[in-house]
Amino acid sequence: MTAAEERPRNVQVASAITYVALAWGMSFFLIRESLNLLDPFGVAFARAAVAAGILAAIPASRTRIPWRNHGPIVLLAIVWMALPMTLFAVAEQHLDSAIAGVVNGSAPLFTAIVAAILHHRLPRTIVVFGLLAGFSGVLLVCLSSLDGGGANSSTSVALVLVAVALYGIAFNIAGPLQRRYGALPVVMRAMWIAALLLVLPGMPSVLSSTPDPVPIAAVLALGAFSTGGAFVVFAWLSGRTDPTRASVATYFVPIVATVVGTIVGGEDIRFAVYIGIPVILVGAWIVQSRNREA
Protein backbone atom coordinates (compact mmCIF):
# COMPACT_ATOMS: atom_id res chain seq x y z
CA MET A 1 0.00 0.00 0.00
CA THR A 2 1.41 3.37 -1.05
CA ALA A 3 1.67 6.39 1.25
CA ALA A 4 -1.14 8.09 -0.70
CA GLU A 5 -3.40 5.07 -0.18
CA GLU A 6 -2.39 4.70 3.49
CA ARG A 7 -3.29 8.28 4.41
CA PRO A 8 -7.10 7.99 3.93
CA ARG A 9 -7.07 4.67 5.77
CA ASN A 10 -5.27 6.23 8.73
CA VAL A 11 -7.80 9.08 8.78
CA GLN A 12 -10.65 6.56 8.82
CA VAL A 13 -9.08 4.58 11.67
CA ALA A 14 -8.39 7.76 13.68
CA SER A 15 -11.97 8.91 13.12
CA ALA A 16 -13.30 5.54 14.28
CA ILE A 17 -11.13 5.62 17.43
CA THR A 18 -12.35 9.14 18.16
CA TYR A 19 -15.99 8.15 17.68
CA VAL A 20 -15.75 5.12 19.98
CA ALA A 21 -13.89 7.07 22.69
CA LEU A 22 -16.45 9.88 22.61
CA ALA A 23 -19.45 7.53 22.41
CA TRP A 24 -18.43 5.30 25.30
CA GLY A 25 -17.02 8.18 27.34
CA MET A 26 -20.24 10.20 27.01
CA SER A 27 -22.46 7.23 27.84
CA PHE A 28 -22.12 7.79 31.59
CA PHE A 29 -23.32 11.38 31.37
CA LEU A 30 -26.16 10.28 29.05
CA ILE A 31 -27.21 7.65 31.60
CA ARG A 32 -27.43 10.35 34.27
CA GLU A 33 -29.52 12.58 32.01
CA SER A 34 -31.78 9.67 31.00
CA LEU A 35 -32.60 9.08 34.66
CA ASN A 36 -34.51 12.39 34.57
CA LEU A 37 -37.07 10.61 32.38
CA LEU A 38 -36.93 6.91 33.25
CA ASP A 39 -36.09 4.72 36.22
CA PRO A 40 -32.90 2.58 35.97
CA PHE A 41 -34.71 -0.40 34.43
CA GLY A 42 -36.39 1.88 31.92
CA VAL A 43 -33.03 3.42 30.96
CA ALA A 44 -31.44 -0.01 30.51
CA PHE A 45 -34.38 -1.31 28.46
CA ALA A 46 -34.62 1.76 26.22
CA ARG A 47 -30.86 1.73 25.68
CA ALA A 48 -30.82 -1.93 24.69
CA ALA A 49 -33.91 -1.65 22.49
CA VAL A 50 -32.62 1.35 20.52
CA ALA A 51 -29.18 -0.26 20.13
CA ALA A 52 -30.72 -3.55 18.99
CA GLY A 53 -32.66 -1.71 16.29
CA ILE A 54 -29.48 0.04 15.09
CA LEU A 55 -27.54 -3.23 14.96
CA ALA A 56 -30.34 -5.10 13.17
CA ALA A 57 -30.28 -2.47 10.40
CA ILE A 58 -26.69 -3.45 9.49
CA PRO A 59 -26.72 -6.32 6.93
CA ALA A 60 -23.49 -7.81 8.33
CA SER A 61 -25.24 -8.34 11.67
CA ARG A 62 -27.70 -10.79 10.17
CA THR A 63 -25.22 -13.57 9.44
CA ARG A 64 -26.75 -16.85 10.55
CA ILE A 65 -25.65 -18.44 13.83
CA PRO A 66 -26.87 -22.01 14.58
CA TRP A 67 -29.45 -22.15 17.36
CA ARG A 68 -27.39 -24.72 19.27
CA ASN A 69 -24.76 -22.01 19.83
CA HIS A 70 -27.14 -19.45 21.31
CA GLY A 71 -26.59 -20.60 24.91
CA PRO A 72 -23.33 -18.63 25.30
CA ILE A 73 -24.95 -15.67 23.54
CA VAL A 74 -27.76 -15.64 26.13
CA LEU A 75 -25.13 -15.63 28.88
CA LEU A 76 -23.33 -12.83 27.04
CA ALA A 77 -26.55 -10.81 26.87
CA ILE A 78 -26.89 -11.07 30.64
CA VAL A 79 -23.31 -10.32 31.74
CA TRP A 80 -22.34 -7.83 29.01
CA MET A 81 -25.57 -5.93 28.49
CA ALA A 82 -28.68 -6.51 30.62
CA LEU A 83 -27.01 -6.57 34.05
CA PRO A 84 -24.26 -3.93 33.54
CA MET A 85 -26.65 -1.51 31.82
CA THR A 86 -29.01 -1.81 34.77
CA LEU A 87 -26.28 -1.61 37.41
CA PHE A 88 -24.74 1.52 35.92
CA ALA A 89 -28.15 3.20 35.80
CA VAL A 90 -28.96 2.21 39.41
CA ALA A 91 -25.53 3.39 40.58
CA GLU A 92 -25.72 6.76 38.84
CA GLN A 93 -28.76 7.73 40.87
CA HIS A 94 -26.24 8.43 43.65
CA LEU A 95 -22.89 8.52 41.85
CA ASP A 96 -21.20 11.11 39.63
CA SER A 97 -21.08 10.02 35.99
CA ALA A 98 -17.36 10.88 35.82
CA ILE A 99 -16.57 8.47 38.65
CA ALA A 100 -18.53 5.70 36.93
CA GLY A 101 -16.58 6.35 33.73
CA VAL A 102 -13.21 6.31 35.47
CA VAL A 103 -13.91 3.03 37.31
CA ASN A 104 -15.07 1.56 33.99
CA GLY A 105 -11.50 2.03 32.79
CA SER A 106 -10.50 -0.92 34.96
CA ALA A 107 -12.35 -3.42 32.73
CA PRO A 108 -9.10 -4.82 31.23
CA LEU A 109 -7.91 -5.64 34.76
CA PHE A 110 -11.01 -7.73 35.50
CA THR A 111 -10.74 -9.34 32.06
CA ALA A 112 -7.19 -10.48 32.83
CA ILE A 113 -8.21 -11.92 36.21
CA VAL A 114 -11.13 -13.87 34.72
CA ALA A 115 -8.89 -15.17 31.91
CA ALA A 116 -6.32 -16.37 34.44
CA ILE A 117 -9.04 -18.20 36.40
CA LEU A 118 -10.54 -19.80 33.29
CA HIS A 119 -7.16 -21.00 32.02
CA HIS A 120 -5.90 -22.07 35.48
CA ARG A 121 -2.77 -20.04 34.88
CA LEU A 122 -1.10 -17.52 37.14
CA PRO A 123 -0.36 -14.16 35.47
CA ARG A 124 3.27 -13.26 34.78
CA THR A 125 5.06 -10.99 37.26
CA ILE A 126 4.75 -7.91 35.03
CA VAL A 127 1.01 -8.55 34.62
CA VAL A 128 0.61 -8.88 38.39
CA PHE A 129 2.39 -5.52 38.72
CA GLY A 130 -0.04 -4.02 36.20
CA LEU A 131 -3.01 -5.45 38.09
CA LEU A 132 -1.77 -4.08 41.40
CA ALA A 133 -1.08 -0.68 39.88
CA GLY A 134 -4.46 -0.55 38.15
CA PHE A 135 -6.45 -1.60 41.17
CA SER A 136 -4.55 0.84 43.39
CA GLY A 137 -5.80 3.55 41.03
CA VAL A 138 -9.35 2.19 41.28
CA LEU A 139 -9.09 2.19 45.08
CA LEU A 140 -7.80 5.77 45.07
CA VAL A 141 -10.69 6.92 42.86
CA CYS A 142 -13.30 5.07 44.91
CA LEU A 143 -12.04 6.27 48.29
CA SER A 144 -11.59 9.87 47.17
CA SER A 145 -15.08 9.94 45.65
CA LEU A 146 -16.55 8.84 48.98
CA ASP A 147 -14.51 11.25 51.09
CA GLY A 148 -16.88 13.68 52.69
CA GLY A 149 -20.02 11.98 51.42
CA GLY A 150 -21.73 14.17 48.86
CA ALA A 151 -23.65 12.71 45.96
CA ASN A 152 -21.67 9.47 45.93
CA SER A 153 -22.36 6.38 48.02
CA SER A 154 -20.40 3.23 48.78
CA THR A 155 -23.26 1.08 47.47
CA SER A 156 -23.22 2.90 44.11
CA VAL A 157 -19.44 2.50 43.80
CA ALA A 158 -19.83 -1.22 44.60
CA LEU A 159 -22.50 -1.60 41.89
CA VAL A 160 -20.19 -0.04 39.29
CA LEU A 161 -17.39 -2.39 40.33
CA VAL A 162 -19.75 -5.37 39.94
CA ALA A 163 -20.77 -4.12 36.48
CA VAL A 164 -17.14 -3.77 35.40
CA ALA A 165 -16.32 -7.23 36.81
CA LEU A 166 -19.16 -8.60 34.67
CA TYR A 167 -17.48 -6.98 31.66
CA GLY A 168 -14.39 -9.03 32.54
CA ILE A 169 -16.48 -12.21 32.29
CA ALA A 170 -18.24 -11.01 29.14
CA PHE A 171 -15.06 -10.19 27.21
CA ASN A 172 -13.75 -13.70 27.82
CA ILE A 173 -17.00 -15.18 26.52
CA ALA A 174 -17.32 -12.79 23.58
CA GLY A 175 -13.84 -13.32 22.15
CA PRO A 176 -14.23 -16.93 20.93
CA LEU A 177 -17.80 -16.29 19.72
CA GLN A 178 -16.80 -13.22 17.75
CA ARG A 179 -13.82 -14.94 16.17
CA ARG A 180 -16.10 -17.76 15.04
CA TYR A 181 -19.16 -15.84 13.82
CA GLY A 182 -18.05 -12.22 13.56
CA ALA A 183 -18.53 -9.38 16.03
CA LEU A 184 -21.76 -7.86 14.73
CA PRO A 185 -23.87 -11.05 14.47
CA VAL A 186 -22.96 -11.97 18.05
CA VAL A 187 -23.46 -8.47 19.48
CA MET A 188 -26.75 -7.94 17.63
CA ARG A 189 -28.27 -11.17 18.94
CA ALA A 190 -27.01 -10.54 22.47
CA MET A 191 -28.46 -7.02 22.38
CA TRP A 192 -31.88 -8.25 21.27
CA ILE A 193 -31.90 -10.88 24.00
CA ALA A 194 -30.91 -8.22 26.56
CA ALA A 195 -33.75 -5.98 25.38
CA LEU A 196 -36.22 -8.88 25.74
CA LEU A 197 -34.92 -9.65 29.24
CA LEU A 198 -35.44 -6.01 30.23
CA VAL A 199 -38.95 -5.60 28.77
CA LEU A 200 -40.89 -6.55 31.91
CA PRO A 201 -38.92 -4.46 34.44
CA GLY A 202 -38.28 -1.58 32.04
CA MET A 203 -41.44 -1.09 30.00
CA PRO A 204 -43.63 0.28 32.87
CA SER A 205 -41.22 3.20 33.31
CA VAL A 206 -41.24 3.91 29.57
CA LEU A 207 -45.05 3.85 29.37
CA SER A 208 -45.54 6.06 32.44
CA SER A 209 -42.88 8.65 31.58
CA THR A 210 -43.78 12.28 30.89
CA PRO A 211 -42.36 13.51 27.56
CA ASP A 212 -39.41 15.86 28.03
CA PRO A 213 -37.23 16.73 25.00
CA VAL A 214 -33.83 16.82 26.74
CA PRO A 215 -34.03 13.46 28.57
CA ILE A 216 -35.64 11.85 25.50
CA ALA A 217 -32.69 13.06 23.41
CA ALA A 218 -30.33 11.63 26.04
CA VAL A 219 -32.05 8.22 25.91
CA LEU A 220 -31.93 8.12 22.12
CA ALA A 221 -28.29 9.25 22.04
CA LEU A 222 -27.41 6.65 24.68
CA GLY A 223 -28.95 3.83 22.64
CA ALA A 224 -28.05 4.97 19.11
CA PHE A 225 -24.78 6.91 19.48
CA SER A 226 -23.15 5.44 22.60
CA THR A 227 -24.30 1.82 22.27
CA GLY A 228 -25.54 0.64 18.88
CA GLY A 229 -23.40 2.99 16.78
CA ALA A 230 -20.35 2.47 18.98
CA PHE A 231 -20.55 -1.32 18.61
CA VAL A 232 -20.83 -1.00 14.82
CA VAL A 233 -17.84 1.35 14.56
CA PHE A 234 -15.73 -0.67 17.00
CA ALA A 235 -16.46 -3.85 15.03
CA TRP A 236 -15.37 -2.06 11.84
CA LEU A 237 -12.26 -0.77 13.61
CA SER A 238 -11.33 -4.22 14.91
CA GLY A 239 -11.69 -5.66 11.41
CA ARG A 240 -9.56 -2.96 9.74
CA THR A 241 -6.67 -2.86 12.20
CA ASP A 242 -4.97 -4.96 14.87
CA PRO A 243 -6.48 -5.43 18.38
CA THR A 244 -3.76 -3.29 20.01
CA ARG A 245 -4.59 -0.28 17.86
CA ALA A 246 -8.34 -0.80 18.18
CA SER A 247 -8.11 -0.93 21.98
CA VAL A 248 -6.57 2.57 22.04
CA ALA A 249 -10.13 3.95 22.05
CA THR A 250 -10.85 2.40 25.45
CA TYR A 251 -8.01 4.33 27.09
CA PHE A 252 -9.67 7.63 26.28
CA VAL A 253 -13.06 6.61 27.77
CA PRO A 254 -12.28 7.61 31.42
CA ILE A 255 -10.80 10.89 30.20
CA VAL A 256 -13.86 11.74 28.09
CA ALA A 257 -16.19 10.71 30.94
CA THR A 258 -14.34 13.01 33.35
CA VAL A 259 -14.28 15.99 30.97
CA VAL A 260 -17.97 15.65 30.08
CA GLY A 261 -19.02 15.03 33.68
CA THR A 262 -17.15 18.05 35.04
CA ILE A 263 -17.63 20.57 32.23
CA VAL A 264 -21.08 19.64 30.90
CA GLY A 265 -22.51 17.97 33.99
CA GLY A 266 -21.01 20.34 36.54
CA GLU A 267 -19.76 17.51 38.74
CA ASP A 268 -17.20 18.30 41.43
CA ILE A 269 -14.34 15.82 41.05
CA ARG A 270 -11.65 15.62 43.71
CA PHE A 271 -7.99 16.04 42.74
CA ALA A 272 -7.15 12.45 43.77
CA VAL A 273 -9.33 11.20 40.92
CA TYR A 274 -7.05 12.91 38.40
CA ILE A 275 -4.14 10.98 39.92
CA GLY A 276 -6.09 7.73 39.85
CA ILE A 277 -6.97 8.00 36.13
CA PRO A 278 -3.40 7.62 34.76
CA VAL A 279 -2.62 4.94 37.34
CA ILE A 280 -5.62 2.87 36.17
CA LEU A 281 -4.77 3.39 32.51
CA VAL A 282 -1.09 2.50 32.93
CA GLY A 283 -2.06 -0.67 34.81
CA ALA A 284 -4.60 -1.59 32.10
CA TRP A 285 -2.04 -0.93 29.36
CA ILE A 286 0.57 -3.16 31.04
CA VAL A 287 -1.96 -5.96 31.51
CA GLN A 288 -3.30 -5.80 27.94
CA SER A 289 0.06 -5.45 26.19
CA ARG A 290 1.82 -8.18 28.20
CA ASN A 291 -1.09 -10.61 27.89
CA ARG A 292 -0.99 -10.23 24.09
CA GLU A 293 2.72 -11.06 24.09
CA ALA A 294 2.16 -14.24 26.11
Contacts in CASP RR format, 6 or more apart in sequence:
PFRMAT RR
TARGET T0000
AUTHOR 0000-0000-0000
METHOD contacts of the structure
MODEL  1
MTAAEERPRNVQVASAITYVALAWGMSFFLIRESLNLLDPFGVAFARAAV
AAGILAAIPASRTRIPWRNHGPIVLLAIVWMALPMTLFAVAEQHLDSAIA
GVVNGSAPLFTAIVAAILHHRLPRTIVVFGLLAGFSGVLLVCLSSLDGGG
ANSSTSVALVLVAVALYGIAFNIAGPLQRRYGALPVVMRAMWIAALLLVL
PGMPSVLSSTPDPVPIAAVLALGAFSTGGAFVVFAWLSGRTDPTRASVAT
YFVPIVATVVGTIVGGEDIRFAVYIGIPVILVGAWIVQSRNREA
1 9 0 8 1.000
9 240 0 8 1.000
12 240 0 8 1.000
13 237 0 8 1.000
13 240 0 8 1.000
13 241 0 8 1.000
13 245 0 8 1.000
16 233 0 8 1.000
16 234 0 8 1.000
16 236 0 8 1.000
16 237 0 8 1.000
16 240 0 8 1.000
16 249 0 8 1.000
17 237 0 8 1.000
17 245 0 8 1.000
17 246 0 8 1.000
17 248 0 8 1.000
17 249 0 8 1.000
17 252 0 8 1.000
18 249 0 8 1.000
19 230 0 8 1.000
19 233 0 8 1.000
20 230 0 8 1.000
20 233 0 8 1.000
20 234 0 8 1.000
20 237 0 8 1.000
20 249 0 8 1.000
20 250 0 8 1.000
21 249 0 8 1.000
21 250 0 8 1.000
21 252 0 8 1.000
21 253 0 8 1.000
21 256 0 8 1.000
22 256 0 8 1.000
23 225 0 8 1.000
23 226 0 8 1.000
23 227 0 8 1.000
23 229 0 8 1.000
23 230 0 8 1.000
23 233 0 8 1.000
24 226 0 8 1.000
24 230 0 8 1.000
24 249 0 8 1.000
24 250 0 8 1.000
24 253 0 8 1.000
24 256 0 8 1.000
25 101 0 8 1.000
25 226 0 8 1.000
25 252 0 8 1.000
25 253 0 8 1.000
25 254 0 8 1.000
25 256 0 8 1.000
25 257 0 8 1.000
25 260 0 8 1.000
26 221 0 8 1.000
26 225 0 8 1.000
26 226 0 8 1.000
26 256 0 8 1.000
26 257 0 8 1.000
26 260 0 8 1.000
27 222 0 8 1.000
27 226 0 8 1.000
27 227 0 8 1.000
27 230 0 8 1.000
27 257 0 8 1.000
28 88 0 8 1.000
28 92 0 8 1.000
28 97 0 8 1.000
28 98 0 8 1.000
28 100 0 8 1.000
28 101 0 8 1.000
28 104 0 8 1.000
28 257 0 8 1.000
28 260 0 8 1.000
28 261 0 8 1.000
29 97 0 8 1.000
29 257 0 8 1.000
29 260 0 8 1.000
29 261 0 8 1.000
29 264 0 8 1.000
29 265 0 8 1.000
30 218 0 8 1.000
30 219 0 8 1.000
30 221 0 8 1.000
30 222 0 8 1.000
30 226 0 8 1.000
31 43 0 8 1.000
31 88 0 8 1.000
31 89 0 8 1.000
31 92 0 8 1.000
31 97 0 8 1.000
31 100 0 8 1.000
31 222 0 8 1.000
32 92 0 8 1.000
32 97 0 8 1.000
32 265 0 8 1.000
33 214 0 8 1.000
33 215 0 8 1.000
33 218 0 8 1.000
34 43 0 8 1.000
34 46 0 8 1.000
34 47 0 8 1.000
34 89 0 8 1.000
34 215 0 8 1.000
34 218 0 8 1.000
34 219 0 8 1.000
34 222 0 8 1.000
35 43 0 8 1.000
35 89 0 8 1.000
35 92 0 8 1.000
35 93 0 8 1.000
36 212 0 8 1.000
36 214 0 8 1.000
36 215 0 8 1.000
36 218 0 8 1.000
37 209 0 8 1.000
37 210 0 8 1.000
37 212 0 8 1.000
37 215 0 8 1.000
37 216 0 8 1.000
37 218 0 8 1.000
37 219 0 8 1.000
38 46 0 8 1.000
38 202 0 8 1.000
38 205 0 8 1.000
38 206 0 8 1.000
38 209 0 8 1.000
38 215 0 8 1.000
38 219 0 8 1.000
39 202 0 8 1.000
39 205 0 8 1.000
40 86 0 8 1.000
40 89 0 8 1.000
40 90 0 8 1.000
40 93 0 8 1.000
41 86 0 8 1.000
41 89 0 8 1.000
41 198 0 8 1.000
41 201 0 8 1.000
41 202 0 8 1.000
41 205 0 8 1.000
42 89 0 8 1.000
42 198 0 8 1.000
42 201 0 8 1.000
42 202 0 8 1.000
42 203 0 8 1.000
42 205 0 8 1.000
42 206 0 8 1.000
43 85 0 8 1.000
43 89 0 8 1.000
43 205 0 8 1.000
43 219 0 8 1.000
43 222 0 8 1.000
44 82 0 8 1.000
44 85 0 8 1.000
44 86 0 8 1.000
44 89 0 8 1.000
44 198 0 8 1.000
44 202 0 8 1.000
45 195 0 8 1.000
45 198 0 8 1.000
45 199 0 8 1.000
45 201 0 8 1.000
45 202 0 8 1.000
45 203 0 8 1.000
45 205 0 8 1.000
45 206 0 8 1.000
46 202 0 8 1.000
46 206 0 8 1.000
46 219 0 8 1.000
46 222 0 8 1.000
46 223 0 8 1.000
47 85 0 8 1.000
47 219 0 8 1.000
47 222 0 8 1.000
47 223 0 8 1.000
47 227 0 8 1.000
48 81 0 8 1.000
48 82 0 8 1.000
48 85 0 8 1.000
48 191 0 8 1.000
48 194 0 8 1.000
48 195 0 8 1.000
48 198 0 8 1.000
48 223 0 8 1.000
48 227 0 8 1.000
49 195 0 8 1.000
49 198 0 8 1.000
50 219 0 8 1.000
50 220 0 8 1.000
50 222 0 8 1.000
50 223 0 8 1.000
50 224 0 8 1.000
50 227 0 8 1.000
50 228 0 8 1.000
51 191 0 8 1.000
51 195 0 8 1.000
51 223 0 8 1.000
51 224 0 8 1.000
51 227 0 8 1.000
51 228 0 8 1.000
51 229 0 8 1.000
51 231 0 8 1.000
52 188 0 8 1.000
52 191 0 8 1.000
52 192 0 8 1.000
52 194 0 8 1.000
52 195 0 8 1.000
53 228 0 8 1.000
54 223 0 8 1.000
54 224 0 8 1.000
54 227 0 8 1.000
54 228 0 8 1.000
54 229 0 8 1.000
54 232 0 8 1.000
55 61 0 8 1.000
55 184 0 8 1.000
55 187 0 8 1.000
55 188 0 8 1.000
55 191 0 8 1.000
55 192 0 8 1.000
55 228 0 8 1.000
55 231 0 8 1.000
55 232 0 8 1.000
56 62 0 8 1.000
56 188 0 8 1.000
56 192 0 8 1.000
58 184 0 8 1.000
58 188 0 8 1.000
58 232 0 8 1.000
60 184 0 8 1.000
60 185 0 8 1.000
61 184 0 8 1.000
61 185 0 8 1.000
61 187 0 8 1.000
61 188 0 8 1.000
62 185 0 8 1.000
62 188 0 8 1.000
63 181 0 8 1.000
63 182 0 8 1.000
63 184 0 8 1.000
63 185 0 8 1.000
64 185 0 8 1.000
65 73 0 8 1.000
65 181 0 8 1.000
65 185 0 8 1.000
65 186 0 8 1.000
65 189 0 8 1.000
69 177 0 8 1.000
69 181 0 8 1.000
70 189 0 8 1.000
72 173 0 8 1.000
72 177 0 8 1.000
73 177 0 8 1.000
73 186 0 8 1.000
73 189 0 8 1.000
73 190 0 8 1.000
73 193 0 8 1.000
74 190 0 8 1.000
74 193 0 8 1.000
75 173 0 8 1.000
76 170 0 8 1.000
76 173 0 8 1.000
76 174 0 8 1.000
76 177 0 8 1.000
76 186 0 8 1.000
76 190 0 8 1.000
77 189 0 8 1.000
77 190 0 8 1.000
77 191 0 8 1.000
77 192 0 8 1.000
77 193 0 8 1.000
77 194 0 8 1.000
77 197 0 8 1.000
78 194 0 8 1.000
78 197 0 8 1.000
79 166 0 8 1.000
79 167 0 8 1.000
79 169 0 8 1.000
79 170 0 8 1.000
79 173 0 8 1.000
80 166 0 8 1.000
80 167 0 8 1.000
80 170 0 8 1.000
80 171 0 8 1.000
80 173 0 8 1.000
80 174 0 8 1.000
80 190 0 8 1.000
80 194 0 8 1.000
81 190 0 8 1.000
81 191 0 8 1.000
81 194 0 8 1.000
82 193 0 8 1.000
82 194 0 8 1.000
82 197 0 8 1.000
82 198 0 8 1.000
83 163 0 8 1.000
83 166 0 8 1.000
84 163 0 8 1.000
84 164 0 8 1.000
84 166 0 8 1.000
84 167 0 8 1.000
84 170 0 8 1.000
85 194 0 8 1.000
85 198 0 8 1.000
86 198 0 8 1.000
87 159 0 8 1.000
87 160 0 8 1.000
87 162 0 8 1.000
87 163 0 8 1.000
87 166 0 8 1.000
88 100 0 8 1.000
88 159 0 8 1.000
88 160 0 8 1.000
88 163 0 8 1.000
90 156 0 8 1.000
90 159 0 8 1.000
91 100 0 8 1.000
91 155 0 8 1.000
91 156 0 8 1.000
91 157 0 8 1.000
91 159 0 8 1.000
91 160 0 8 1.000
91 163 0 8 1.000
92 100 0 8 1.000
92 156 0 8 1.000
93 156 0 8 1.000
94 151 0 8 1.000
94 152 0 8 1.000
94 153 0 8 1.000
94 155 0 8 1.000
94 156 0 8 1.000
95 145 0 8 1.000
95 151 0 8 1.000
95 152 0 8 1.000
95 153 0 8 1.000
95 156 0 8 1.000
95 157 0 8 1.000
95 160 0 8 1.000
96 145 0 8 1.000
96 151 0 8 1.000
96 152 0 8 1.000
96 261 0 8 1.000
96 267 0 8 1.000
96 268 0 8 1.000
96 269 0 8 1.000
97 257 0 8 1.000
97 260 0 8 1.000
97 261 0 8 1.000
97 265 0 8 1.000
97 267 0 8 1.000
98 257 0 8 1.000
98 258 0 8 1.000
98 260 0 8 1.000
98 261 0 8 1.000
98 262 0 8 1.000
98 267 0 8 1.000
98 269 0 8 1.000
98 273 0 8 1.000
99 141 0 8 1.000
99 142 0 8 1.000
99 145 0 8 1.000
99 152 0 8 1.000
99 157 0 8 1.000
99 160 0 8 1.000
99 269 0 8 1.000
99 273 0 8 1.000
100 160 0 8 1.000
100 257 0 8 1.000
101 253 0 8 1.000
101 254 0 8 1.000
101 257 0 8 1.000
101 258 0 8 1.000
102 141 0 8 1.000
102 254 0 8 1.000
102 257 0 8 1.000
102 258 0 8 1.000
102 273 0 8 1.000
102 276 0 8 1.000
102 277 0 8 1.000
102 280 0 8 1.000
103 138 0 8 1.000
103 141 0 8 1.000
103 142 0 8 1.000
103 157 0 8 1.000
103 160 0 8 1.000
103 161 0 8 1.000
103 164 0 8 1.000
104 160 0 8 1.000
104 163 0 8 1.000
104 164 0 8 1.000
104 167 0 8 1.000
104 253 0 8 1.000
104 254 0 8 1.000
104 257 0 8 1.000
105 164 0 8 1.000
105 250 0 8 1.000
105 253 0 8 1.000
105 254 0 8 1.000
105 280 0 8 1.000
105 281 0 8 1.000
105 284 0 8 1.000
106 134 0 8 1.000
106 135 0 8 1.000
106 138 0 8 1.000
106 164 0 8 1.000
106 280 0 8 1.000
106 284 0 8 1.000
107 164 0 8 1.000
107 167 0 8 1.000
107 168 0 8 1.000
107 171 0 8 1.000
107 250 0 8 1.000
107 284 0 8 1.000
108 250 0 8 1.000
108 284 0 8 1.000
108 287 0 8 1.000
108 288 0 8 1.000
109 130 0 8 1.000
109 131 0 8 1.000
109 134 0 8 1.000
109 135 0 8 1.000
109 138 0 8 1.000
109 280 0 8 1.000
109 283 0 8 1.000
109 284 0 8 1.000
109 287 0 8 1.000
110 164 0 8 1.000
110 165 0 8 1.000
110 167 0 8 1.000
110 168 0 8 1.000
110 169 0 8 1.000
111 167 0 8 1.000
111 168 0 8 1.000
111 171 0 8 1.000
111 172 0 8 1.000
112 123 0 8 1.000
112 127 0 8 1.000
112 131 0 8 1.000
112 287 0 8 1.000
112 288 0 8 1.000
112 291 0 8 1.000
113 131 0 8 1.000
113 168 0 8 1.000
114 168 0 8 1.000
114 169 0 8 1.000
114 171 0 8 1.000
114 172 0 8 1.000
115 172 0 8 1.000
115 291 0 8 1.000
116 122 0 8 1.000
116 123 0 8 1.000
118 172 0 8 1.000
123 131 0 8 1.000
123 287 0 8 1.000
123 291 0 8 1.000
124 290 0 8 1.000
124 294 0 8 1.000
126 286 0 8 1.000
126 290 0 8 1.000
127 286 0 8 1.000
127 287 0 8 1.000
127 290 0 8 1.000
127 291 0 8 1.000
129 286 0 8 1.000
130 282 0 8 1.000
130 283 0 8 1.000
130 286 0 8 1.000
130 287 0 8 1.000
131 283 0 8 1.000
131 287 0 8 1.000
133 279 0 8 1.000
133 282 0 8 1.000
133 283 0 8 1.000
133 286 0 8 1.000
134 279 0 8 1.000
134 280 0 8 1.000
134 282 0 8 1.000
134 283 0 8 1.000
134 284 0 8 1.000
134 287 0 8 1.000
136 279 0 8 1.000
137 275 0 8 1.000
137 276 0 8 1.000
137 279 0 8 1.000
137 280 0 8 1.000
138 161 0 8 1.000
138 276 0 8 1.000
138 280 0 8 1.000
140 272 0 8 1.000
140 273 0 8 1.000
140 275 0 8 1.000
140 276 0 8 1.000
140 279 0 8 1.000
141 272 0 8 1.000
141 273 0 8 1.000
141 276 0 8 1.000
141 277 0 8 1.000
141 280 0 8 1.000
142 157 0 8 1.000
142 161 0 8 1.000
143 272 0 8 1.000
144 270 0 8 1.000
144 271 0 8 1.000
144 272 0 8 1.000
144 273 0 8 1.000
145 152 0 8 1.000
145 157 0 8 1.000
145 270 0 8 1.000
145 273 0 8 1.000
146 152 0 8 1.000
146 153 0 8 1.000
146 154 0 8 1.000
146 157 0 8 1.000
147 270 0 8 1.000
147 272 0 8 1.000
151 267 0 8 1.000
174 186 0 8 1.000
174 187 0 8 1.000
177 186 0 8 1.000
178 186 0 8 1.000
178 187 0 8 1.000
182 235 0 8 1.000
183 231 0 8 1.000
183 234 0 8 1.000
183 235 0 8 1.000
183 238 0 8 1.000
183 239 0 8 1.000
184 231 0 8 1.000
184 232 0 8 1.000
184 235 0 8 1.000
187 231 0 8 1.000
187 235 0 8 1.000
191 227 0 8 1.000
191 228 0 8 1.000
191 231 0 8 1.000
234 246 0 8 1.000
234 249 0 8 1.000
237 246 0 8 1.000
237 249 0 8 1.000
238 246 0 8 1.000
239 246 0 8 1.000
243 292 0 8 1.000
244 288 0 8 1.000
244 289 0 8 1.000
244 292 0 8 1.000
247 288 0 8 1.000
250 284 0 8 1.000
251 281 0 8 1.000
251 284 0 8 1.000
251 285 0 8 1.000
254 277 0 8 1.000
254 280 0 8 1.000
254 281 0 8 1.000
255 277 0 8 1.000
258 269 0 8 1.000
258 273 0 8 1.000
258 274 0 8 1.000
258 277 0 8 1.000
261 267 0 8 1.000
261 269 0 8 1.000
262 268 0 8 1.000
262 269 0 8 1.000
END
